[in-house]
Each structure stands twice: as C-alpha cells, then as structure tokens.
Amino acid sequence: MTQKPELLLASGSPFRRQLLENAGLSFRVERSTIDERAVEKTLEGSNADPETVAEVLAEAKAVEVSERFPDALVIGADQTLSLGDEVFHKPADMEDARRHLLKLSGRTHQLNSAVVLARAGEVIWRHVGVARLSMRALDPAFIGRHLASVGEKALSSVGAYQIEGEGIQLFEKIEGDTFTIVGLPLLPLLQELRALGVIDG
C-alpha cells in the first residue's frame, strides 16, 4: 500500500487551521515565505479579476512550500475581498478599518476564497469559492462603537469584520457558505483529498 503523503498547510491563518482541525485532518502548518504584495504587483496591468488574484496568491504559497517539502501535499489558500473592481487588503490600523466599513456600508461585496493543492512544485488542483455579502447601511457613529467593541480583531481580516463574531451584526444578507467566508472552501477540498486517497472516504 502506498504511503499517504504528509499534508501541509501553507498558511498562518488560525481560522484555516481551525477548520482543518475541526474536520479531523492530520496536517502540519508550514507557512509560506512569499511576499504577497510583490506577487500582486506582477499582476498589475494584466486585468486579473479578484478571483484570479486570490488563486495566484494561493498557488504561489502552495508551490513555494511544496518546493521545500517535495514529498508532501501542500494546501495553499488565499482570499480577496472585492467591491466591484476594487480589491481590499487587511486594514493597516483602526482608522483604515473604519474607512473599510464606511466604504462597504449599504453595498454588496464579494469574498473570493482560493484553495490550491501542490506537490513537488506543481499545482495538481485548484478551486475558487465565492460568497456575496450585503452590508446594512451603517451609521458612522455605530461603526465607531462597533470597532471599539471588537478592537484589534478588526485588523485580522480583509473586510475589518469577523462574520463568526460580532461582525455578523453588520450584515443583512449573505450568499455563500461559511467556509468560503472564513477563507477556505472546505467541502471541495475534502472531496479532492478523498479522490486523491489522502483521507478516508
């Protein structure tokens, strides 16, 4: 019987790690060393949509780690938040978080979550999940109170909110699954790992 490859997660995200742990997967975290902004710069002028940007970043992470650990199967993941053509990054500080929420207020944005599997520097599977989130029209004073309540946690996600926490209060409608929103389309990933014989199925 062939030995199953070691499974590595090329992401330092505690949310992604928790999702895989909750699903009962045996894996190890091996963070990628790529410069995400530098990778994004290579896409400038290419008219890459936000879903493609997420996929390219996920691929870069997975490939970089799989080149260092060629016998392992590496999961790379990344997420972009897009409002029309504009792509958001994690807020730099609380003032930036406030600007994010003011811009998203009363509008529908997309979370594009890419997941890639790589082995020995080659991508063997990729998937992008998309969720659409409609934010309530938020009073600026409420945004201030909300950010004071959640504190620094607002800086750990691209939209300056955590849907699994108090951030849920900002929304009136959500289309898409929780895993995609958190940043790892888990069901398609599990399906592929079963198809590859990496997990029991």
N, C-alpha and C positions, 0 to 999 in steps of 0.2 A: 504494500500500500504506500502511495506517495505521501511524503510528509507535507502537512499543510504549512504554507509559508507564514512567517510571523507577520502579524498585522500591525502597521504603524499609523499613527495619526499625525500628519504634518501640520498641526495647528495647536497653538497655545490656548485656544478658547476653552474656558471652563464649561461653557454651555454645550459645546460639541462633545467634549469629553464625557460630560454627564449623560448625554443622550445615548452614547455608545455603551457606557457602563450600565445604564438602566435597561438597555436591550440585551444585556448579558454577554456582550462581546469581550473576548480576551485580546487586549491590544496594549501597545505602549505608545506614549507621546514622544515624538521626536520632532521638535519644532524646526520649521524651515528657516533658513538664514537669508532668504531673498529680500531685496528692498522693493516692497510693493509699489511705492510711488515711482521708482525707477522703471519698473515693468510697465506701469500705466503710461509713463512718458513715451515708451516705444510705440504705443497705440495712437498717440496724438496725430491727428490728420488722417487717420485711417477710417473715420466714420464708424468705428466699432460701437455697437449699441451696448447699453449697460449689462445686458445678459452675457454678451461676449466678453466684456471686461472681467466679469466675475469668473467666467470659465477660464480665461487666460491666466488669471491670478491663481486659481485653484490648481491648474495644470502646472504652473511654474513651481508652486510649493511641492506638489507631489513628485515631480520629476527631480527636483533638487535633492530631496530626501532619498528618493529611490536610487539615485546615482551613488549616494554614500552607503546605502544598505541594499545592494542589488538583489539579495535573496528574499527580501521582504516584499510584502504587498502594501503599498502606501496609499492612504486616503488623504487627498488634498481637498480643501474646501475653502470657498470664499463667498462673500456676499456683497452685493452693491445695492444701494437704495437709490431709486431714480424717480424724479419728478419731471415728467416729460423727458427732455434730453439731458437734464442736469443730473449729475451723479454726486451724491453726498458721501462725505467721509466722516469718521468719528469726530465729534466736536473737540476742539483743542482745549476749551475751558468752558466755564458755566455761561459766559456771555455768548459764546459760539453756540452752545446748546439752546439758549433762548432764541437765537436767530433761526436755528433749525426748526424749532417748534412753531415760531411765527410764520415761517415760510410754508410749512406743511399744514398749518391750520386751515380747516374748511376744504381741504383738497384730497384727492386720491393719489397715493404714490405706490410704487412697486418695490417689493423686495425680491431680488434675483439671487437665488442661492445655488451655487455650482458645487458639484462634487465630482471628483476625478479619482480613478484608480490607476496607479502606475507601478511598473515593475522594471527594475534594471534600466531606468531612464526612459522607458517607453510608456506612453499612455495606452491603457488597454480598455478603458471605459470612461464615459463622461455623461453627465446629466445636469440640466439646469431646471430647478423648480421655481415657479413664480407665484407670488402672493400679492393681492391688491388690497391695500388698507386705506379706508376713508376716515380721515380725522375729523372730529367735530370742529365747528368754528370755536376757537378758543379765545377767551378774554385774556389780554396781555397780563392783567393782574393775576389771573388764575395760573398762567404759565409760570410766573414768578413764584407763587406759593407752591406749585407742584414741584418745581426744581429744588426749592428749599427743602421740601419733604424728602425727595429721593436722593438728594446730594450727589456725590461723585459718581454714583452708579450711572447717572445720565451720560457720562463721558465714555462708557464702555461699549456703546452700540452706535451704529451709523445714524440712527434717527433720533438719538438722545432720549430714547424710551426703552423700557423693557416690558414687552407685552405680557410676560409671565408675572409681572409685579404690578405696581401702581400705574404703570404706563397704559394698562388696559382701559383706564378711565378717560383716555384721550380720544377714544375711537367710537364711531357709530356703526361701522360696518367693516367686516373682514372677510375676504375671499381667499382661501388657501389654507394649507394645513400648518399646524403649529410647528412642525419640524422645519419646514421651509422658512418660516418666520424667524425661528431661533438661529437658523443658518446652516442646517444640514438636512437635505431631503432624505430622510432616513428609510422610508419604505422602498424606494427604488434601489438604494444602496444595499439594503438587506437582501432584496431579490437577486441582485447581481452577485453578492457574496455567496448566496446559496447556489446560484448557477455555476459559479466557479469551484464549488465544493469546499469553500473556505469555512463556511459554517454549516451546521446540520440543517437539513431541510427535508 
